Amino acid sequence: MRIGITGNIGSGKSYVCSLFKELGIPVFDSDYEAKQLYYRPEVKAKMVSRFGSDVYHEDGTLDRARMAGCVFSDACALGYVESVLYPALNEWFAEWTEQQNMPYVLYESALIFEKHIETMFDAVIVVAASEPVRIRRVMTRDHCTEEEVLARMAMQLPQSEKLTKADYVIVHEKDDEDEYLKEQVQRIHSEIFQSLAFDT
């Protein structure tokens, strides 16, 4: 089974994924994997063709600041990058999934519903926390202002909307309630295994 796991910024989604990893469940970090795609020869060639060779440093690494400047100032440029990266990412996820030996895998992404890719998955888990908690976490993590956090939040679907689309919900409200969080993860883990047993 392919299970999507998502949550708005500051929800603690990545930490929840680490708990699934402790149970032996493979997690595909789509953000990390998408960044690695820039170094695939076929993707790099398209980026250089569209934006010029100076989007990569002399050592071959991506100039993220320059790329960000190209993308955020031009909606067409963003569309082009996504048209190259997302098909390649989906292809790599399919290959990666075939390499795993567990009954289900997780696909971690903050933008599952924003990018309308929820149909790729057998189920979607939403990690949720109240807005004040999410703001505090991001301010602490990224050393930014509340206004900056709110601007980033505005680019995502409201958490309330995501909750209506979720198959499973994990509440990550308090950072010091590890046992409660682990109980929720274990319950969903068990339910997924039970659904697999029922299907067979």
Beta strands, then each sheet from edge to edge (+ up, - down):
strand 1: 2-6
strand 2: 27-29
strand 3: 105-108
strand 4: 123-128
strand 5: 168-171
sheet 1: 2+ 3+ 1+ 4+ 5+
end
